[in-house]
Structures are given as C-alpha cells and as structure tokens.
Amino acid sequence: MERSHQKVPMITTKPIILDEDCAPRRVLELFSVKWTTMVLHSLHFHGGVCRTGVLARSLPGCSKKMLTQTLREMERDGLIDRKIYPVVPPMVEYSLTPMGKLFIEPLEMLYAWASRNNEALSKLTRRRKKHPASTEGTSGVSP
C-alpha cells in the first residue's frame, strides 16, 4: 500500500543566504548540541526552575562532567541563571532566563515532531546500525 506524501509548499520569496553568522545557522548550532536542548526541555518541564540533582536524574546518560560543562556554557550564553544558596551542603538551582524561554517553543515543536515521527527516526537508526561506515580501504568519504 502506497502512502500519499504531503506536498511541501514552494517558496516564492528569495532564498535565505546561509552566511556563516546567519540566524538559521546560529539556531541550528544551538539545537544541534544534544545536552543543551535537553537541559532546556528539562528545565521547562520542571516549571523553569530546577536543582542540579533533579536535572542530572532527568538526563540519563549525561555524565556529571558533561552536565556541568553544558550548564556553564548555557549560563555564559544567557540561556539560564544559576543561584547558589548559602547552606551546607551547598544547594544550586538553575532557572530559564527570558532569553532561554524564547527557545522553548521551537524546541518543544521539534520534540513533538520527533515523537510523531518516531517510526521514521527508528528506521534511520536501524539503517545506521545495519550498515556502519567502513573506512577500510577508503578515504572515509561516502560515494
């Protein structure tokens, strides 16, 4: 049984010139960093504020070192704020900044799209696992 494919509307305006510092490249750079998007999603899921331990538990597979590095980069970029409470042991809380909140809508749209298209994404994963790239006797460049 053949599926009907949705037609993508033709773009009638001029194409975006994808200069090195253009907006599409900058947003894809942000969204291509796996842990950054997952931290944003996790913070949003927890109401915009979350303690370090809760974040760590909500991101299985993310090492403590990687989480710390990601949080520092996100704080430096202005996506999150860090608040340290003067208690023993120290308590650290992260929250979305107004700029971080700007990225929630497109991120959640992307995550929802991925959930709706999980079957197609699974096929891509299986294809990669079935046919691993081989560098034996090649320059590592696919035909």
N, CA, C and O atoms as a GROMACS GRO file, in nm:
protein
  572
    1MET      N    1   0.084  -0.118   0.000
    1MET     CA    2   0.000   0.000   0.000
    1MET      C    3   0.089   0.124   0.000
    1MET      O    4   0.179   0.138   0.083
    2GLU      N    5   0.064   0.212  -0.092
    2GLU     CA    6   0.147   0.330  -0.106
    2GLU      C    7   0.090   0.444  -0.024
    2GLU      O    8  -0.030   0.468  -0.024
    3ARG      N    9   0.178   0.512   0.044
    3ARG     CA   10   0.137   0.629   0.124
    3ARG      C   11   0.135   0.752   0.036
    3ARG      O   12   0.217   0.767  -0.055
    4SER      N   13   0.041   0.840   0.063
    4SER     CA   14   0.045   0.968  -0.007
    4SER      C   15   0.137   1.061   0.069
    4SER      O   16   0.134   1.066   0.192
    5HIS      N   17   0.217   1.132  -0.002
    5HIS     CA   18   0.312   1.225   0.060
    5HIS      C   19   0.254   1.365   0.055
    5HIS      O   20   0.197   1.407  -0.046
    6GLN      N   21   0.270   1.436   0.165
    6GLN     CA   22   0.225   1.575   0.167
    6GLN      C   23   0.318   1.658   0.082
    6GLN      O   24   0.440   1.640   0.084
    7LYS      N   25   0.260   1.749   0.009
    7LYS     CA   26   0.342   1.838  -0.071
    7LYS      C   27   0.388   1.954   0.015
    7LYS      O   28   0.311   2.011   0.092
    8VAL      N   29   0.514   1.986   0.000
    8VAL     CA   30   0.571   2.100   0.071
    8VAL      C   31   0.548   2.222  -0.018
    8VAL      O   32   0.583   2.219  -0.136
    9PRO      N   33   0.491   2.328   0.037
    9PRO     CA   34   0.466   2.446  -0.046
    9PRO      C   35   0.595   2.503  -0.104
    9PRO      O   36   0.698   2.506  -0.037
   10MET      N   37   0.586   2.547  -0.227
   10MET     CA   38   0.701   2.609  -0.293
   10MET      C   39   0.728   2.744  -0.228
   10MET      O   40   0.636   2.818  -0.194
   11ILE      N   41   0.854   2.774  -0.211
   11ILE     CA   42   0.894   2.903  -0.155
   11ILE      C   43   0.894   3.003  -0.270
   11ILE      O   44   0.957   2.981  -0.373
   12THR      N   45   0.822   3.111  -0.251
   12THR     CA   46   0.812   3.209  -0.358
   12THR      C   47   0.898   3.332  -0.333
   12THR      O   48   0.911   3.419  -0.419
   13THR      N   49   0.956   3.338  -0.215
   13THR     CA   50   1.043   3.452  -0.186
   13THR      C   51   1.186   3.413  -0.216
   13THR      O   52   1.215   3.299  -0.251
   14LYS      N   53   1.274   3.510  -0.204
   14LYS     CA   54   1.416   3.481  -0.227
   14LYS      C   55   1.467   3.383  -0.122
   14LYS      O   56   1.423   3.388  -0.007
   15PRO      N   57   1.559   3.294  -0.160
   15PRO     CA   58   1.614   3.201  -0.060
   15PRO      C   59   1.699   3.276   0.042
   15PRO      O   60   1.756   3.382   0.014
   16ILE      N   61   1.706   3.220   0.161
   16ILE     CA   62   1.791   3.278   0.266
   16ILE      C   63   1.936   3.248   0.229
   16ILE      O   64   1.970   3.134   0.199
   17ILE      N   65   2.018   3.349   0.232
   17ILE     CA   66   2.160   3.328   0.210
   17ILE      C   67   2.218   3.279   0.342
   17ILE      O   68   2.211   3.349   0.443
   18LEU      N   69   2.274   3.160   0.341
   18LEU     CA   70   2.319   3.097   0.466
   18LEU      C   71   2.464   3.134   0.496
   18LEU      O   72   2.553   3.048   0.496
   19ASP      N   73   2.485   3.262   0.521
   19ASP     CA   74   2.617   3.310   0.561
   19ASP      C   75   2.659   3.243   0.692
   19ASP      O   76   2.576   3.187   0.763
   20GLU      N   77   2.788   3.250   0.721
   20GLU     CA   78   2.840   3.183   0.840
   20GLU      C   79   2.773   3.228   0.970
   20GLU      O   80   2.761   3.148   1.062
   21ASP      N   81   2.728   3.353   0.979
   21ASP     CA   82   2.671   3.404   1.102
   21ASP      C   83   2.521   3.432   1.089
   21ASP      O   84   2.466   3.511   1.166
   22CYS      N   85   2.454   3.366   0.992
   22CYS     CA   86   2.311   3.392   0.973
   22CYS      C   87   2.228   3.325   1.082
   22CYS      O   88   2.274   3.233   1.149
   23ALA      N   89   2.106   3.373   1.098
   23ALA     CA   90   2.018   3.322   1.204
   23ALA      C   91   1.991   3.171   1.192
   23ALA      O   92   1.997   3.102   1.294
   24PRO      N   93   1.964   3.116   1.072
   24PRO     CA   94   1.942   2.972   1.066
   24PRO      C   95   2.061   2.890   1.114
   24PRO      O   96   2.043   2.790   1.184
   25ARG      N   97   2.180   2.930   1.080
   25ARG     CA   98   2.299   2.857   1.127
   25ARG      C   99   2.315   2.869   1.278
   25ARG      O  100   2.352   2.772   1.345
   26ARG      N  101   2.287   2.988   1.333
   26ARG     CA  102   2.304   3.006   1.477
   26ARG      C  103   2.202   2.922   1.555
   26ARG      O  104   2.237   2.863   1.657
   27VAL      N  105   2.078   2.917   1.508
   27VAL     CA  106   1.977   2.838   1.580
   27VAL      C  107   2.007   2.689   1.566
   27VAL      O  108   1.989   2.614   1.662
   28LEU      N  109   2.051   2.645   1.449
   28LEU     CA  110   2.085   2.503   1.432
   28LEU      C  111   2.207   2.466   1.515
   28LEU      O  112   2.217   2.354   1.564
   29GLU      N  113   2.299   2.559   1.531
   29GLU     CA  114   2.415   2.534   1.617
   29GLU      C  115   2.369   2.510   1.761
   29GLU      O  116   2.418   2.419   1.828
   30LEU      N  117   2.275   2.592   1.807
   30LEU     CA  118   2.222   2.575   1.943
   30LEU      C  119   2.147   2.442   1.954
   30LEU      O  120   2.168   2.367   2.049
   31PHE      N  121   2.059   2.413   1.858
   31PHE     CA  122   1.975   2.294   1.865
   31PHE      C  123   2.052   2.166   1.833
   31PHE      O  124   2.003   2.057   1.862
   32SER      N  125   2.170   2.178   1.773
   32SER     CA  126   2.246   2.057   1.742
   32SER      C  127   2.325   2.005   1.863
   32SER      O  128   2.377   1.894   1.859
   33VAL      N  129   2.333   2.084   1.967
   33VAL     CA  130   2.402   2.040   2.088
   33VAL      C  131   2.300   1.966   2.175
   33VAL      O  132   2.213   2.026   2.238
   34LYS      N  133   2.313   1.834   2.175
   34LYS     CA  134   2.214   1.747   2.239
   34LYS      C  135   2.180   1.787   2.382
   34LYS      O  136   2.063   1.802   2.415
   35TRP      N  137   2.280   1.805   2.466
   35TRP     CA  138   2.252   1.829   2.607
   35TRP      C  139   2.194   1.967   2.631
   35TRP      O  140   2.116   1.984   2.725
   36THR      N  141   2.229   2.065   2.550
   36THR     CA  142   2.171   2.199   2.566
   36THR      C  143   2.020   2.194   2.548
   36THR      O  144   1.945   2.249   2.629
   37THR      N  145   1.975   2.130   2.441
   37THR     CA  146   1.831   2.123   2.416
   37THR      C  147   1.762   2.041   2.524
   37THR      O  148   1.650   2.074   2.564
   38MET      N  149   1.827   1.936   2.570
   38MET     CA  150   1.764   1.853   2.673
   38MET      C  151   1.757   1.924   2.807
   38MET      O  152   1.660   1.906   2.882
   39VAL      N  153   1.857   2.005   2.839
   39VAL     CA  154   1.852   2.084   2.962
   39VAL      C  155   1.739   2.188   2.952
   39VAL      O  156   1.663   2.206   3.048
   40LEU      N  157   1.728   2.254   2.839
   40LEU     CA  158   1.618   2.350   2.820
   40LEU      C  159   1.484   2.280   2.838
   40LEU      O  160   1.396   2.331   2.909
   41HIS      N  161   1.468   2.164   2.775
   41HIS     CA  162   1.343   2.089   2.785
   41HIS      C  163   1.316   2.048   2.930
   41HIS      O  164   1.203   2.062   2.978
   42SER      N  165   1.418   1.998   2.998
   42SER     CA  166   1.401   1.954   3.136
   42SER      C  167   1.365   2.070   3.229
   42SER      O  168   1.276   2.058   3.313
   43LEU      N  169   1.434   2.181   3.212
   43LEU     CA  170   1.400   2.299   3.293
   43LEU      C  171   1.256   2.343   3.268
   43LEU      O  172   1.183   2.375   3.362
   44HIS      N  173   1.216   2.344   3.142
   44HIS     CA  174   1.078   2.382   3.108
   44HIS      C  175   0.979   2.284   3.172
   44HIS      O  176   0.879   2.325   3.229
   45PHE      N  177   1.008   2.154   3.162
   45PHE     CA  178   0.922   2.050   3.218
   45PHE      C  179   0.906   2.068   3.369
   45PHE      O  180   0.800   2.039   3.424
   46HIS      N  181   1.011   2.114   3.437
   46HIS     CA  182   1.007   2.134   3.582
   46HIS      C  183   0.965   2.276   3.620
   46HIS      O  184   0.996   2.321   3.730
   47GLY      N  185   0.898   2.345   3.532
   47GLY     CA  186   0.845   2.477   3.565
   47GLY      C  187   0.943   2.591   3.550
   47GLY      O  188   0.918   2.700   3.600
   48GLY      N  189   1.055   2.568   3.483
   48GLY     CA  190   1.151   2.674   3.458
   48GLY      C  191   1.261   2.686   3.562
   48GLY      O  192   1.355   2.762   3.542
   49VAL      N  193   1.250   2.611   3.673
   49VAL     CA  194   1.350   2.617   3.780
   49VAL      C  195   1.377   2.474   3.826
   49VAL      O  196   1.285   2.393   3.842
   50CYS      N  197   1.505   2.444   3.847
   50CYS     CA  198   1.538   2.306   3.882
   50CYS      C  199   1.672   2.302   3.956
   50CYS      O  200   1.763   2.378   3.926
   51ARG      N  201   1.682   2.212   4.053
   51ARG     CA  202   1.808   2.190   4.123
   51ARG      C  203   1.896   2.097   4.041
   51ARG      O  204   1.847   2.022   3.956
   52THR      N  205   2.025   2.101   4.066
   52THR     CA  206   2.122   2.025   3.991
   52THR      C  207   2.092   1.874   3.992
   52THR      O  208   2.096   1.810   3.887
   53GLY      N  209   2.061   1.819   4.108
   53GLY     CA  210   2.035   1.676   4.119
   53GLY      C  211   1.914   1.632   4.037
   53GLY      O  212   1.916   1.526   3.975
   54VAL      N  213   1.811   1.714   4.038
   54VAL     CA  214   1.690   1.682   3.961
   54VAL      C  215   1.723   1.685   3.812
   54VAL      O  216   1.679   1.598   3.737
   55LEU      N  217   1.800   1.785   3.770
   55LEU     CA  218   1.843   1.790   3.630
   55LEU      C  219   1.923   1.665   3.593
   55LEU      O  220   1.899   1.604   3.489
   56ALA      N  221   2.016   1.628   3.677
   56ALA     CA  222   2.101   1.512   3.649
   56ALA      C  223   2.016   1.385   3.635
   56ALA      O  224   2.039   1.304   3.546
   57ARG      N  225   1.918   1.368   3.724
   57ARG     CA  226   1.832   1.249   3.718
   57ARG      C  227   1.741   1.251   3.596
   57ARG      O  228   1.700   1.145   3.548
   58SER      N  229   1.708   1.368   3.547
   58SER     CA  230   1.619   1.376   3.431
   58SER      C  231   1.694   1.364   3.298
   58SER      O  232   1.632   1.366   3.192
   59LEU      N  233   1.827   1.351   3.304
   59LEU     CA  234   1.909   1.341   3.183
   59LEU      C  235   1.996   1.215   3.187
   59LEU      O  236   2.119   1.225   3.195
   60PRO      N  237   1.934   1.096   3.182
   60PRO     CA  238   2.014   0.974   3.188
   60PRO      C  239   2.114   0.971   3.072
   60PRO      O  240   2.082   1.007   2.959
   61GLY      N  241   2.234   0.927   3.102
   61GLY     CA  242   2.339   0.921   3.001
   61GLY      C  243   2.429   1.043   2.997
   61GLY      O  244   2.534   1.040   2.934
   62CYS      N  245   2.389   1.149   3.064
   62CYS     CA  246   2.470   1.270   3.069
   62CYS      C  247   2.560   1.261   3.193
   62CYS      O  248   2.511   1.259   3.306
   63SER      N  249   2.689   1.256   3.170
   63SER     CA  250   2.782   1.248   3.283
   63SER      C  251   2.779   1.377   3.364
   63SER      O  252   2.736   1.481   3.315
   64LYS      N  253   2.823   1.368   3.488
   64LYS     CA  254   2.828   1.485   3.575
   64LYS      C  255   2.916   1.594   3.511
   64LYS      O  256   2.882   1.712   3.515
   65LYS      N  257   3.029   1.552   3.453
   65LYS     CA  258   3.120   1.646   3.388
   65LYS      C  259   3.053   1.715   3.270
   65LYS      O  260   3.065   1.837   3.255
   66MET      N  261   2.982   1.638   3.186
   66MET     CA  262   2.915   1.696   3.070
   66MET      C  263   2.802   1.789   3.111
   66MET      O  264   2.782   1.894   3.051
   67LEU      N  265   2.727   1.750   3.215
   67LEU     CA  266   2.619   1.836   3.263
   67LEU      C  267   2.676   1.967   3.315
   67LEU      O  268   2.624   2.074   3.285
   68THR      N  269   2.783   1.960   3.394
   68THR     CA  270   2.846   2.082   3.447
   68THR      C  271   2.894   2.171   3.333
   68THR      O  272   2.872   2.292   3.335
   69GLN      N  273   2.960   2.112   3.234
   69GLN     CA  274   3.010   2.189   3.120
   69GLN      C  275   2.895   2.253   3.042
   69GLN      O  276   2.902   2.370   3.004
   70THR      N  277   2.789   2.177   3.020
   70THR     CA  278   2.673   2.229   2.947
   70THR      C  279   2.607   2.343   3.024
   70THR      O  280   2.573   2.446   2.965
   71LEU      N  281   2.589   2.326   3.154
   71LEU     CA  282   2.526   2.430   3.235
   71LEU      C  283   2.611   2.558   3.235
   71LEU      O  284   2.556   2.668   3.228
   72ARG      N  285   2.742   2.545   3.244
   72ARG     CA  286   2.830   2.662   3.240
   72ARG      C  287   2.818   2.736   3.107
   72ARG      O  288   2.811   2.859   3.104
   73GLU      N  289   2.817   2.660   2.997
   73GLU     CA  290   2.805   2.722   2.865
   73GLU      C  291   2.670   2.791   2.850
   73GLU      O  292   2.662   2.902   2.797
   74MET      N  293   2.565   2.726   2.897
   74MET     CA  294   2.432   2.785   2.886
   74MET      C  295   2.419   2.911   2.972
   74MET      O  296   2.352   3.006   2.933
   75GLU      N  297   2.484   2.911   3.089
   75GLU     CA  298   2.483   3.030   3.174
   75GLU      C  299   2.561   3.143   3.105
   75GLU      O  300   2.516   3.257   3.103
   76ARG      N  301   2.676   3.109   3.049
   76ARG     CA  302   2.758   3.208   2.978
   76ARG      C  303   2.681   3.267   2.858
   76ARG      O  304   2.693   3.386   2.829
   77ASP      N  305   2.602   3.182   2.790
   77ASP     CA  306   2.526   3.227   2.673
   77ASP      C  307   2.399   3.303   2.711
   77ASP      O  308   2.333   3.359   2.624
   78GLY      N  309   2.365   3.306   2.840
   78GLY     CA  310   2.248   3.380   2.884
   78GLY      C  311   2.118   3.303   2.874
   78GLY      O  312   2.010   3.363   2.879
   79LEU      N  313   2.125   3.170   2.860
   79LEU     CA  314   2.004   3.088   2.849
   79LEU      C  315   1.948   3.050   2.986
   79LEU      O  316   1.828   3.030   3.001
   80ILE      N  317   2.038   3.040   3.086
   80ILE     CA  318   1.995   3.003   3.221
   80ILE      C  319   2.067   3.089   3.322
   80ILE      O  320   2.172   3.147   3.295
   81ASP      N  321   2.008   3.097   3.440
   81ASP     CA  322   2.071   3.162   3.555
   81ASP      C  323   2.101   3.055   3.659
   81ASP      O  324   2.032   2.954   3.668
   82ARG      N  325   2.206   3.078   3.737
   82ARG     CA  326   2.244   2.986   3.846
   82ARG      C  327   2.234   3.063   3.976
   82ARG      O  328   2.285   3.175   3.988
   83LYS      N  329   2.169   3.002   4.073
   83LYS     CA  330   2.158   3.063   4.205
   83LYS      C  331   2.214   2.965   4.306
   83LYS      O  332   2.172   2.850   4.312
   84ILE      N  333   2.310   3.012   4.386
   84ILE     CA  334   2.372   2.928   4.489
   84ILE      C  335   2.318   2.973   4.624
   84ILE      O  336   2.326   3.090   4.660
   85TYR      N  337   2.262   2.879   4.698
   85TYR     CA  338   2.209   2.909   4.831
   85TYR      C  339   2.317   2.883   4.935
   85TYR      O  340   2.385   2.780   4.930
   86PRO      N  341   2.332   2.975   5.032
   86PRO     CA  342   2.437   2.961   5.133
   86PRO      C  343   2.398   2.863   5.244
   86PRO      O  344   2.378   2.902   5.359
   87VAL      N  345   2.387   2.735   5.206
   87VAL     CA  346   2.354   2.631   5.303
   87VAL      C  347   2.459   2.521   5.294
   87VAL      O  348   2.537   2.517   5.198
   88VAL      N  349   2.460   2.433   5.392
   88VAL     CA  350   2.553   2.320   5.391
   88VAL      C  351   2.469   2.193   5.386
   88VAL      O  352   2.384   2.174   5.473
   89PRO      N  353   2.489   2.106   5.289
   89PRO     CA  354   2.575   2.124   5.171
   89PRO      C  355   2.516   2.229   5.078
   89PRO      O  356   2.397   2.258   5.083
   90PRO      N  357   2.602   2.287   4.990
   90PRO     CA  358   2.554   2.392   4.900
   90PRO      C  359   2.440   2.344   4.811
   90PRO      O  360   2.440   2.230   4.764
   91MET      N  361   2.344   2.431   4.791
   91MET     CA  362   2.232   2.399   4.704
   91MET      C  363   2.239   2.494   4.585
   91MET      O  364   2.250   2.616   4.602
   92VAL      N  365   2.233   2.438   4.464
   92VAL     CA  366   2.240   2.518   4.342
   92VAL      C  367   2.112   2.495   4.264
   92VAL      O  368   2.065   2.382   4.248
   93GLU      N  369   2.056   2.605   4.215
   93GLU     CA  370   1.932   2.600   4.140
   93GLU      C  371   1.952   2.671   4.007
   93GLU      O  372   2.014   2.777   4.002
   94TYR      N  373   1.901   2.612   3.901
   94TYR     CA  374   1.910   2.671   3.768
   94TYR      C  375   1.771   2.711   3.724
   94TYR      O  376   1.673   2.643   3.752
   95SER      N  377   1.764   2.823   3.652
   95SER     CA  378   1.635   2.870   3.601
   95SER      C  379   1.653   2.925   3.460
   95SER      O  380   1.759   2.973   3.422
   96LEU      N  381   1.545   2.916   3.384
   96LEU     CA  382   1.545   2.971   3.249
   96LEU      C  383   1.545   3.123   3.257
   96LEU      O  384   1.472   3.182   3.336
   97THR      N  385   1.626   3.185   3.176
   97THR     CA  386   1.624   3.331   3.164
   97THR      C  387   1.516   3.367   3.061
   97THR      O  388   1.465   3.278   2.992
   98PRO      N  389   1.481   3.494   3.049
   98PRO     CA  390   1.388   3.532   2.943
   98PRO      C  391   1.438   3.487   2.804
   98PRO      O  392   1.358   3.446   2.720
   99MET      N  393   1.569   3.496   2.781
   99MET     CA  394   1.620   3.451   2.652
   99MET      C  395   1.606   3.299   2.639
   99MET      O  396   1.568   3.250   2.532
  100GLY      N  397   1.634   3.225   2.744
  100GLY     CA  398   1.617   3.080   2.741
  100GLY      C  399   1.474   3.041   2.711
  100GLY      O  400   1.449   2.944   2.639
  101LYS      N  401   1.379   3.116   2.766
  101LYS     CA  402   1.236   3.089   2.742
  101LYS      C  403   1.198   3.110   2.596
  101LYS      O  404   1.104   3.047   2.546
  102LEU      N  405   1.271   3.198   2.526
  102LEU     CA  406   1.243   3.220   2.383
  102LEU      C  407   1.263   3.094   2.300
  102LEU      O  408   1.198   3.075   2.198
  103PHE      N  409   1.354   3.007   2.344
  103PHE     CA  410   1.386   2.887   2.267
  103PHE      C  411   1.297   2.768   2.300
  103PHE      O  412   1.305   2.665   2.234
  104ILE      N  413   1.212   2.781   2.401
  104ILE     CA  414   1.127   2.669   2.442
  104ILE      C  415   1.025   2.633   2.334
  104ILE      O  416   1.011   2.515   2.302
  105GLU      N  417   0.956   2.730   2.279
  105GLU     CA  418   0.851   2.699   2.180
  105GLU      C  419   0.904   2.621   2.060
  105GLU      O  420   0.850   2.515   2.029
  106PRO      N  421   1.008   2.669   1.991
  106PRO     CA  422   1.056   2.590   1.876
  106PRO      C  423   1.116   2.456   1.918
  106PRO      O  424   1.105   2.357   1.845
  107LEU      N  425   1.178   2.450   2.034
  107LEU     CA  426   1.234   2.325   2.082
  107LEU      C  427   1.125   2.223   2.109
  107LEU      O  428   1.135   2.107   2.068
  108GLU      N  429   1.019   2.265   2.178
  108GLU     CA  430   0.909   2.174   2.207
  108GLU      C  431   0.838   2.132   2.078
  108GLU      O  432   0.790   2.019   2.068
  109MET      N  433   0.832   2.221   1.979
  109MET     CA  434   0.774   2.184   1.849
  109MET      C  435   0.859   2.075   1.784
  109MET      O  436   0.805   1.980   1.728
  110LEU      N  437   0.991   2.089   1.790
  110LEU     CA  438   1.081   1.990   1.733
  110LEU      C  439   1.068   1.857   1.807
  110LEU      O  440   1.063   1.752   1.743
  111TYR      N  441   1.062   1.859   1.939
  111TYR     CA  442   1.047   1.736   2.017
  111TYR      C  443   0.913   1.670   1.987
  111TYR      O  444   0.906   1.547   1.977
  112ALA      N  445   0.806   1.749   1.973
  112ALA     CA  446   0.674   1.693   1.942
  112ALA      C  447   0.676   1.630   1.802
  112ALA      O  448   0.619   1.523   1.781
  113TRP      N  449   0.741   1.696   1.707
  113TRP     CA  450   0.754   1.641   1.572
  113TRP      C  451   0.828   1.508   1.578
  113TRP      O  452   0.787   1.411   1.514
  114ALA      N  453   0.936   1.502   1.656
  114ALA     CA  454   1.012   1.378   1.669
  114ALA      C  455   0.926   1.267   1.727
  114ALA      O  456   0.935   1.153   1.682
  115SER      N  457   0.843   1.297   1.826
  115SER     CA  458   0.755   1.197   1.884
  115SER      C  459   0.655   1.145   1.782
  115SER      O  460   0.628   1.025   1.775
  116ARG      N  461   0.600   1.236   1.701
  116ARG     CA  462   0.503   1.195   1.598
  116ARG      C  463   0.569   1.114   1.487
  116ARG      O  464   0.502   1.035   1.420
  117ASN      N  465   0.697   1.133   1.466
  117ASN     CA  466   0.768   1.066   1.357
  117ASN      C  467   0.871   0.966   1.409
  117ASN      O  468   0.974   0.942   1.344
  118ASN      N  469   0.844   0.910   1.523
  118ASN     CA  470   0.936   0.816   1.587
  118ASN      C  471   0.967   0.696   1.497
  118ASN      O  472   1.082   0.650   1.494
  119GLU      N  473   0.867   0.646   1.426
  119GLU     CA  474   0.889   0.529   1.341
  119GLU      C  475   0.993   0.560   1.233
  119GLU      O  476   1.082   0.479   1.208
  120ALA      N  477   0.981   0.674   1.169
  120ALA     CA  478   1.078   0.712   1.066
  120ALA      C  479   1.217   0.730   1.126
  120ALA      O  480   1.317   0.690   1.067
  121LEU      N  481   1.223   0.791   1.244
  121LEU     CA  482   1.352   0.810   1.311
  121LEU      C  483   1.413   0.676   1.349
  121LEU      O  484   1.535   0.659   1.341
  122SER      N  485   1.330   0.581   1.391
  122SER     CA  486   1.380   0.448   1.426
  122SER      C  487   1.439   0.378   1.304
  122SER      O  488   1.540   0.309   1.315
  123LYS      N  489   1.378   0.396   1.190
  123LYS     CA  490   1.431   0.336   1.067
  123LYS      C  491   1.568   0.393   1.034
  123LYS      O  492   1.656   0.321   0.987
  124LEU      N  493   1.586   0.521   1.056
  124LEU     CA  494   1.717   0.581   1.033
  124LEU      C  495   1.821   0.519   1.125
  124LEU      O  496   1.932   0.490   1.081
  125THR      N  497   1.786   0.500   1.250
  125THR     CA  498   1.878   0.442   1.347
  125THR      C  499   1.914   0.300   1.307
  125THR      O  500   2.031   0.262   1.309
  126ARG      N  501   1.813   0.221   1.269
  126ARG     CA  502   1.840   0.082   1.229
  126ARG      C  503   1.930   0.080   1.107
  126ARG      O  504   2.020  -0.004   1.098
  127ARG      N  505   1.906   0.169   1.013
  127ARG     CA  506   1.987   0.173   0.892
  127ARG      C  507   2.133   0.198   0.928
  127ARG      O  508   2.222   0.134   0.872
  128ARG      N  509   2.157   0.290   1.019
  128ARG     CA  510   2.295   0.320   1.060
  128ARG      C  511   2.359   0.200   1.130
  128ARG      O  512   2.477   0.172   1.108
  129LYS      N  513   2.282   0.131   1.212
  129LYS     CA  514   2.337   0.016   1.285
  129LYS      C  515   2.364  -0.100   1.190
  129LYS      O  516   2.462  -0.172   1.208
  130LYS      N  517   2.279  -0.119   1.089
  130LYS     CA  518   2.296  -0.229   0.995
  130LYS      C  519   2.416  -0.208   0.904
  130LYS      O  520   2.485  -0.304   0.869
  131HIS      N  521   2.439  -0.085   0.866
  131HIS     CA  522   2.544  -0.054   0.770
  131HIS      C  523   2.642   0.048   0.827
  131HIS      O  524   2.643   0.164   0.784
  132PRO      N  525   2.725   0.005   0.924
  132PRO     CA  526   2.820   0.103   0.980
  132PRO      C  527   2.919   0.150   0.875
  132PRO      O  528   2.957   0.074   0.786
  133ALA      N  529   2.960   0.273   0.886
  133ALA     CA  530   3.056   0.328   0.791
  133ALA      C  531   3.187   0.253   0.805
  133ALA      O  532   3.236   0.230   0.915
  134SER      N  533   3.243   0.216   0.692
  134SER     CA  534   3.368   0.144   0.692
  134SER      C  535   3.474   0.234   0.632
  134SER      O  536   3.454   0.294   0.527
  135THR      N  537   3.586   0.243   0.698
  135THR     CA  538   3.696   0.325   0.647
  135THR      C  539   3.804   0.238   0.588
  135THR      O  540   3.905   0.288   0.538
  136GLU      N  541   3.783   0.105   0.593
  136GLU     CA  542   3.884   0.013   0.544
  136GLU      C  543   3.898   0.026   0.393
  136GLU      O  544   3.803   0.001   0.320
  137GLY      N  545   4.015   0.065   0.347
  137GLY     CA  546   4.042   0.076   0.204
  137GLY      C  547   3.981   0.197   0.138
  137GLY      O  548   3.983   0.208   0.016
  138THR      N  549   3.926   0.290   0.219
  138THR     CA  550   3.868   0.413   0.161
  138THR      C  551   3.925   0.532   0.231
  138THR      O  552   3.996   0.521   0.331
  139SER      N  553   3.893   0.645   0.177
  139SER     CA  554   3.939   0.769   0.240
  139SER      C  555   3.843   0.815   0.348
  139SER      O  556   3.862   0.920   0.409
  140GLY      N  557   3.736   0.735   0.372
  140GLY     CA  558   3.638   0.774   0.473
  140GLY      C  559   3.528   0.859   0.415
  140GLY      O  560   3.441   0.905   0.489
  141VAL      N  561   3.530   0.881   0.283
  141VAL     CA  562   3.428   0.962   0.217
  141VAL      C  563   3.330   0.868   0.151
  141VAL      O  564   3.371   0.779   0.076
  142SER      N  565   3.202   0.885   0.177
  142SER     CA  566   3.100   0.800   0.115
  142SER      C  567   3.080   0.842  -0.029
  142SER      O  568   3.096   0.959  -0.063
  143PRO      N  569   3.043   0.745  -0.117
  143PRO     CA  570   3.018   0.780  -0.256
  143PRO      C  571   2.893   0.863  -0.272
  143PRO      O  572   2.858   0.902  -0.383
   0.00000   0.00000   0.00000
